[in-house]
Amino acid sequence: MRDEITKLLKKEGKLSSETLNELKDVDIHEFANIVQEIGQGETEYIKASEISKDLETTYIGKNLYVYNEVSSTNTVAKFLAMNNVENGSVVISEKQTDAKGRSGKAWASPLGGIWLSIILHPHVDYSKLPLITLATGVAVAKALERIGVENAEIKWPNDIMINDKKVCGILTEAVTQFNTIENIIIGVGIDVNIDINEFPEELQDGATTIANELGTKENENNLIRIFLEEFENIGKVFLEEGIEDILKEWRKRSYTIGKIVEVRAPFNKYYDAYVVGIGKEGALIVEKIDGTLEKVISGECIIKN
């Protein structure tokens, strides 16, 4: 993490090449104020003032840190979380150079997308993390519905689909200390106004953008504001133990239920199954070929034609 934060400071002109060697013995926590200071600015397309202007939340997004380019908003968010930034703070970047999705998969993050991470200081245990991802998916889908997307669906566990193509991915990570969750970082990447040709060739057929689906460009700041509002709304339901209400909303928009999938579970455990539903803990419930039911808690489900 030290190297990534140092690169950010150098890129923003806060460090010269001559001073980099002097930083080897400096406590990384001393960088925190500088990183926060850099994030107080605005970029060409992402404007904190526009996001905040009509933002109707009580704590989510009240502190915004906006950057031109970072390796990963989740990395910067983890760093800031360890340095006591406020609950609900949001890190946003116009571009990411080394973002990762689930299982360490590379995530393309060119100019024209929404790349953000939300910092939470929750009082939850590990068993709730899958539900937080599902709730975030519902928040994204509802935000897209508010700007006119009529058919956003949620693919278990962390993708948003439109017309069978991926438009958004979610990555939930826990920052722990002594087996206790100190912070939760929720990374969200939405393909908004990107030229599909900017994606790696192997991703182009399976991806779409908001602009492609609506036929017009969408204001990124407007969509960020709407998403943050929906995220806080779904968060209130979560904290009030309204899990079944969240799952009901998730099921209504499910891309996965009712399909034949290849389950790719940990330890190279692969098998085909029919998706029956979603359990109250966020696990996918599938029926295997032999008729037995199984809960898929982690892993990946590949939709089969």
RAGIPE-V296794 format. One record per residue. N is the residue number from 1. SS is DSSP state (alpha for helix, beta for strand, coil for the rest). PHI is phi in radians with two decimals (NA if undefined). PSI is psi as a letter, one per 20 degrees, with the letter a starting at -180 (none if undefined). Layout:
<<N/SS/PHI/PSI> <N/SS/PHI/PSI>>
This chain:
<<1/coil/NA/h> <2/alpha/-0.97/g> <3/alpha/-1.09/g> <4/alpha/-1.19/g> <5/alpha/-1.19/h> <6/alpha/-1.07/g> <7/alpha/-1.07/h> <8/alpha/-1.08/g> <9/alpha/-1.14/h> <10/alpha/-1.13/g> <11/alpha/-1.08/h> <12/coil/-1.50/j> <13/coil/1.38/j> <14/coil/-1.53/i> <15/coil/-2.37/q> <16/coil/-1.78/r> <17/alpha/-1.03/h> <18/alpha/-1.17/h> <19/alpha/-1.60/i> <20/alpha/-1.06/g> <21/alpha/-1.15/h> <22/alpha/-1.25/i> <23/alpha/-1.53/i> <24/alpha/-1.03/h> <25/alpha/-1.79/j> <26/coil/-1.53/p> <27/coil/-1.11/p> <28/alpha/-1.03/h> <29/alpha/-1.15/h> <30/alpha/-1.26/i> <31/alpha/-1.39/i> <32/alpha/-1.00/g> <33/alpha/-1.09/h> <34/alpha/-1.19/g> <35/alpha/-1.09/g> <36/alpha/-1.14/h> <37/alpha/-1.09/g> <38/alpha/-1.03/h> <39/coil/-1.26/i> <40/coil/-1.44/i> <41/coil/-1.48/a> <42/coil/-2.23/q> <43/coil/-1.79/a> <44/coil/-1.09/h> <45/coil/-1.94/h> <46/coil/-1.69/o> <47/coil/-2.11/o> <48/alpha/-1.02/h> <49/alpha/-1.12/h> <50/alpha/-1.23/h> <51/alpha/-1.14/g> <52/alpha/-1.33/h> <53/alpha/-0.90/g> <54/coil/-2.05/k> <55/coil/-1.20/o> <56/coil/-1.81/m> <57/coil/-2.31/r> <58/coil/-1.69/h> <59/coil/-2.56/h> <60/coil/-1.22/p> <61/coil/1.40/j> <62/coil/-1.22/h> <63/coil/-2.09/o> <64/beta/-1.99/p> <65/beta/-2.10/o> <66/beta/-1.99/p> <67/beta/-2.26/q> <68/beta/-1.26/g> <69/beta/-2.74/p> <70/beta/-2.36/r> <71/coil/-1.16/g> <72/coil/-2.82/p> <73/alpha/-1.13/h> <74/alpha/-1.11/h> <75/alpha/-1.12/g> <76/alpha/-1.11/g> <77/alpha/-1.10/g> <78/alpha/-1.06/g> <79/alpha/-1.07/g> <80/alpha/-1.16/h> <81/alpha/-1.07/h> <82/coil/-1.27/i> <83/coil/-2.01/k> <84/coil/1.13/k> <85/coil/-1.27/r> <86/coil/-1.17/q> <87/coil/-1.02/p> <88/coil/1.56/j> <89/coil/-1.13/q> <90/beta/-2.26/p> <91/beta/-1.81/p> <92/beta/-2.28/q> <93/beta/-2.41/q> <94/beta/-1.17/h> <95/beta/-2.48/q> <96/beta/-2.18/q> <97/coil/-1.79/i> <98/coil/-2.58/l> <99/coil/-1.33/q> <100/beta/-2.27/q> <101/coil/-1.74/b> <102/alpha/-1.13/q> <103/alpha/1.06/k> <104/alpha/1.32/j> <105/coil/-1.20/q> <106/beta/-1.12/q> <107/coil/-2.15/o> <108/coil/-1.20/p> <109/coil/-2.40/m> <110/coil/-1.36/r> <111/coil/-1.06/p> <112/coil/1.90/i> <113/coil/-1.92/r> <114/beta/-1.87/o> <115/beta/-2.15/o> <116/beta/-2.51/q> <117/beta/-2.39/p> <118/beta/-1.80/p> <119/beta/-1.78/p> <120/beta/-2.14/q> <121/coil/-1.95/m> <122/coil/-1.58/r> <123/coil/-2.04/m> <124/coil/-2.36/r> <125/coil/-1.81/r> <126/alpha/-1.03/h> <127/alpha/-1.11/i> <128/alpha/-1.53/i> <129/alpha/-1.03/g> <130/alpha/-1.03/h> <131/alpha/-1.19/h> <132/alpha/-1.13/h> <133/alpha/-1.11/g> <134/alpha/-1.11/g> <135/alpha/-1.10/h> <136/alpha/-1.11/h> <137/alpha/-1.04/g> <138/alpha/-1.11/g> <139/alpha/-1.10/g> <140/alpha/-1.10/g> <141/alpha/-1.04/g> <142/alpha/-1.14/h> <143/alpha/-1.11/g> <144/alpha/-1.15/h> <145/alpha/-1.10/h> <146/alpha/-1.18/h> <147/coil/-1.77/j> <148/coil/1.90/j> <149/coil/-1.40/o> <150/coil/-1.65/i> <151/coil/-2.31/k> <152/beta/-1.26/p> <153/beta/-2.20/q> <154/beta/-1.91/p> <155/beta/-1.69/p> <156/coil/-1.07/p> <157/coil/-1.77/i> <158/coil/-2.54/k> <159/beta/-2.06/q> <160/beta/-1.95/p> <161/beta/-2.05/q> <162/beta/-2.34/p> <163/coil/0.91/l> <164/coil/1.20/j> <165/beta/-2.20/q> <166/beta/-1.36/p> <167/beta/-2.12/i> <168/beta/-2.71/q> <169/beta/-2.25/q> <170/beta/-2.23/p> <171/beta/-2.29/o> <172/beta/-1.78/p> <173/beta/-2.28/q> <174/beta/-1.82/p> <175/beta/-1.75/o> <176/beta/-2.03/q> <177/beta/-2.60/p> <178/coil/0.93/l> <179/coil/1.13/j> <180/beta/-2.01/p> <181/beta/-1.30/o> <182/beta/-1.51/g> <183/beta/-2.55/q> <184/beta/-2.12/p> <185/beta/-1.92/p> <186/beta/-1.99/o> <187/beta/-1.60/p> <188/beta/-2.30/p> <189/beta/-2.15/p> <190/beta/-2.10/p> <191/coil/-1.42/o> <192/coil/-1.75/f> <193/coil/-2.00/k> <194/coil/-1.32/q> <195/coil/-1.38/o> <196/alpha/-0.94/h> <197/alpha/-1.15/i> <198/alpha/-1.41/i> <199/coil/-1.32/q> <200/coil/-0.95/q> <201/alpha/-0.96/h> <202/alpha/-1.24/i> <203/alpha/-1.76/i> <204/alpha/-1.11/g> <205/coil/-1.18/h> <206/coil/-1.73/j> <207/beta/-2.05/q> <208/coil/-2.49/r> <209/coil/-2.31/r> <210/alpha/-1.08/g> <211/alpha/-1.06/g> <212/alpha/-1.08/g> <213/alpha/-1.32/h> <214/alpha/-1.61/i> <215/coil/1.36/j> <216/coil/-2.72/q> <217/coil/-1.23/q> <218/coil/-1.90/q> <219/coil/-1.22/o> <220/alpha/-1.04/h> <221/alpha/-1.12/h> <222/alpha/-1.12/g> <223/alpha/-1.19/h> <224/alpha/-1.04/g> <225/alpha/-1.02/g> <226/alpha/-1.10/g> <227/alpha/-1.08/g> <228/alpha/-1.08/h> <229/alpha/-1.14/g> <230/alpha/-1.16/h> <231/alpha/-1.13/g> <232/alpha/-1.14/h> <233/alpha/-1.06/g> <234/alpha/-1.23/h> <235/alpha/-1.14/h> <236/alpha/-1.10/g> <237/alpha/-1.08/g> <238/alpha/-1.06/g> <239/alpha/-1.19/h> <240/coil/-1.58/j> <241/coil/1.10/k> <242/coil/-1.59/l> <243/alpha/-1.05/g> <244/alpha/-1.14/h> <245/alpha/-1.12/h> <246/alpha/-1.14/g> <247/alpha/-1.13/h> <248/alpha/-1.07/g> <249/alpha/-1.14/h> <250/alpha/-1.14/g> <251/alpha/-1.06/h> <252/alpha/-1.05/h> <253/coil/-1.95/j> <254/beta/-1.20/p> <255/coil/-1.57/i> <256/coil/-1.74/h> <257/coil/-1.08/p> <258/coil/1.56/j> <259/coil/-1.92/q> <260/beta/-1.50/p> <261/beta/-2.31/q> <262/beta/-1.72/o> <263/beta/-1.47/p> <264/beta/-1.97/n> <265/beta/-1.52/r> <266/coil/-0.99/r> <267/coil/1.12/k> <268/coil/0.99/k> <269/beta/-1.65/n> <270/beta/-1.96/p> <271/beta/-2.84/q> <272/beta/-1.58/q> <273/beta/-2.80/r> <274/beta/-1.82/p> <275/beta/-1.43/o> <276/beta/-1.57/g> <277/beta/3.10/a> <278/beta/-2.22/p> <279/coil/-1.55/r> <280/coil/-1.18/i> <281/coil/-1.68/j> <282/coil/1.67/j> <283/coil/-1.38/q> <284/beta/-1.41/p> <285/beta/-1.82/p> <286/beta/-2.19/q> <287/beta/-1.85/p> <288/beta/-1.37/r> <289/coil/-1.02/h> <290/coil/-1.43/j> <291/coil/1.59/i> <292/coil/-1.42/q> <293/beta/-1.68/q> <294/beta/-2.49/q> <295/beta/-1.67/p> <296/beta/-1.80/o> <297/coil/-1.53/h> <298/coil/-2.47/r> <299/coil/2.15/b> <300/beta/-2.47/q> <301/beta/-2.13/o> <302/beta/-1.71/o> <303/beta/-1.16/p> <304/coil/-1.79/q> <305/coil/-1.32/none>>
